[in-house]
Amino acid sequence: MATRKEIDGSAGVPQFYGNELRFKREEAGLTLEKLVDGSFFGVTSLSEIEHGHRRMPVELARHVDRVLATDGFFERRCEDVRKARQGAHAAYFAGVTEAETRARGLSEWSGTLIPGLLQTRPYAHAVIRSAHSLDTPEEAQAKIDSRMQRARLFDNPKKPEYWAVLHESLVHHSIIPPVEMAEQLGHIAALVRRSRITVQILPWNGPTRALSELPLFNMDFDDEPPLVYTEGPYHGQTIDDPALVMRYRKAYDRLRAAALPPEVSLALIEKVAEEYRHGQDRS
């Protein structure tokens, strides 16, 4: 029988949860490989959960509860870990911010706003103050800081690979002053120039199907199934059903095929940024 390791609850909810998972697994005499056998998840995912580095998906928690006969313990604790990792993000988005940090590839479509991962601080401020007008300055600042922290993903020069398709209106119609919009477009162009991201612009006369009004955020991983996330101003939905994920991915591929080539898109972004620098308000 496994010897119970001392659990340091003060280390935080994810660490406590992971230590308990490791104890139960070792008590049952199972390796990481044996415990994930029969699930869609890999050994690396389970190891990171045991070390408190990532949240356990509900589907995996159910699998673990079944294999270890823990009577739903780990599924019930998923909510505790989600709250611990939520920070200033909306509850429906907390899982996305955690998942994107371990993604191999991210691909995004937006027809209404520049995506959060690409936003500069002034642009994020305008979006957040508009959507959350009743927030205190401190609450708004916490949301902005959390959004800026997300973009630290791009500090890694290689992973995750990021591809975005943006509607042309996002380039020409600004929600911030021209000088700030020039900085926003310049920020995107700089990421493209150092080969960190790929961006395509969908022209005005591109597809206008209703689906193109929905933002799409696709996540691919090394050892777990892909996910799709879509949202409105005050709600979001993460989709993991394989058939639905495939349909959304095909829809994204059609948008990408209709968009301008990356090099042409970059030229357009830089041209409009220069116009904003000279004080032209295109809104």
N, C-alpha and C positions, 0 to 999 in steps of 0.2 A: 504494500500500500504506500502511496506517495506521502512524504512528510509535508505537512502544511507549512507553506512559507508565510512569514509575517507580512500582513498587508498594511501598507501605510496609507490610510484613508486621506491624510492631509495632502498627499501628492496630487489629488484631483480625482474627479469621477472617472475619466477614461482609464487612468492607471489602476484604480481600485477594481474596476470592471475587468480589465485585462488580466490582472493578477488572479482574480477569482476564476477566470476562464482557464488560465494556465494550470491552476491547482486542480480544478475539476477534470481537465484533460489528463493530467499526470496521474490523478487518483484512479481514473478509469484505465490506465495503462495504455493510452493511445498516443501515437506520434501525431505531429501536425498533419502529415499525409493521410493518416487513417481518419482523422476527424473531418477533414474536408472532402473525403471520398464520398461521391454521390451528390455533391453540390456543384454549383457552377463557379465556385471560387477556388483560388489557388492558395498554396502554402504561404507565399509571401504576404498575402492579405491577412491571413490568420495570425501570422507572426507579428505583424504590425499592430493588430488589435491587442494581442497579448501584452505588447510593450506600451500600450496606451497612446500610440501614434496616430491611430485612426479609429473612426466610428464603425461599429459593426452594423451592416445592413440588416434590416428586419428579416429578409429571406434567409440569410446565413444564421441569424440568431435562432430562427425556428428549426433549422437543420441541426444546430448544435444542441438545442434543448431536446430534440428527438433522439439524437445519438447518445447524449450523456444522461438522458432521463432526468432532466433538471426541472421538469414541471413548469415550463414557461418562464423560468427565472430570467434568462438572457434576453428574451423578447421583451419582457416587462422593463428591463433596465435600459433598453435602447432609447427610450424617451429621456431618461436622466442624462445619458451621454450627449444626446442631441442638444439639450438645453445648455449643458456645460460648454459646448463648442460653438454655440450660436453667436455670442458676442452681440454686436450692434446690428447684425443682419436680421432681416425678417425671419420668422420661424420657418416659413416654407422654403427659404433660400439657404438655410444653414447647411443642409446636406450637400448642396451644390458646391459651396465654397470649400468644403472638406474634400469632396470627390475630385474637384479639378486639380488639387495639389498632387494627386497620384496618377493623373491621366497621362497617357502616352500622346494623345492627340485631342485637340479641341477644334471644332468648326462651328461657326456662328453666322446667323443671318439676322439682320435688323433693318427694318424699313421705317422706323419711327425715331429712334435715338441712337447715337453712337454707343456701342456696347460698353458696359461698365469697365471691362478689362482695358479698354483703350482710352478711357476718359482722363482728361487732365483735371486738376483740382477745381478750377473755375467752372468747367462744364459740369462736373459732379455736383458742385454746390448749387448750380442753377436747377438741375434735375431734382435734387433732393428737396430744396426749398419749395419747389413747385408742387411736388407730390406729397410733401409732409409739412404743409404750411403751419400746422399747430405745434410742431416740435419746438422745444426750447433751443436756444443757440447751442447749448451743450449737447443735446440729443442730435441735432443736425450735424455738428462737428464730429461726433462719434461715428455716424453713418458715413460721412465723407472719408474719415480716416480709415474705416474698414474697407471702403472701396479702393482707396489708394494701396492698402496693404495687399489686396488681391493681386494687383498688378505686379507685385514682387515676383510673381511667377516668371516674368520675363527676365529676371536677373540671371536665371539659368540659361546659358547660351544655346542649349539644344532641346530641352524638354520642358513643357510639352510643345509639340508642333501646333501652331495656331493658324487657322485660315478663317478669314471673315469675308462675307459678302454684304455690302452696304448699299442701300438705295441712294441714287444720285442726289435726292433731295436733302440728305443729311449733310452733304458737302456744300450745297448752295444756300440752304436755309439755316441760318444760325440762331441759336437761342441765347447767345452771349455776345458781348461787344466784339467788333471786328478784330481788334488786336488780340483778344483772348481766343477767338476762333482761329486766327492765324497760328497761334501757338498749339491749339488742339490739332489742327491738320498737320502742322509741322511735327508734332509728337508721333502721329501715326506714320508719317513718311519716314521719320528717323528709324522707327522700328523695322519698317520694310527695307530701308537702305542697308541696315546691318544684318539683313537676312534672318531676322528673328521671327517675323510674321509674314504672312501673305494676305493681301487685301485685294478684292475685286469690287468694282462699282457696277451695280445693276442700273442700266440707263433708264431714263424716264419712260421710254417706250418698251421696256422689258415686260415680263409677265405680270399681269394684274389680277391673277386669280386670288380668291379670298384668302387662300393659305399664305400668300406672300405678305399679308398684313400681320401674321403672327411671328414674333421673334422665335428663333430656334437656336438651341445651344446643344451641340452634340459632343459627347464625351466617349472616348475609346480608351481602354485600359489593357495592360499586359496580361492580367490574370483574372479578369472578371468581365461580365457581360457589359456591352455598351449601354449608355443611357441617353435620353433626350429630355431636355428641359424647355418648357415654354411658359410664358407668364403674361399677366396684365399688370396694370399699375399697382394693384393691391392683392394679388394672388399669384401663385405659381404652381406648376405641376411637373413632377418628375415622372417620366414614362420609362418603364423597364420591360414591358411586354415585348418579346422578340419580334412578333409580327408587326406591331405598331411602330417600333423603333425602325424597322426596315422601311416601312412606308414613309415615315418622316425623313429618313436619310435619302430616299429616292427623290422626294420633293426638294430637299436641299440641293441634291446633285443637279436637278433641272434648273434651279435658280443660278447655281454656279456656272452651268453651261451657257446660260443666257447673258451672263455678266461680261463686262469688258475684260480683256486679258490683263494679268497683273501689271505688266509694264505700262500699258495704256492707262490703267487705273491710277498708278502712282503718278504719272505725268499730270493727270487731271487734278489729283489732290494737291500737288505742289503748285500748279498753275493757280488754282483758286486760293490757296494759302497766300500766295504772293499778292493777289488782288486784295485780300483782307488786310495784309500788312500796309497796303497803300490807302487804307481807310475806306474801302468800298463796302458799304453795308448791303448785303445781298438778301436780307431777310424780307 
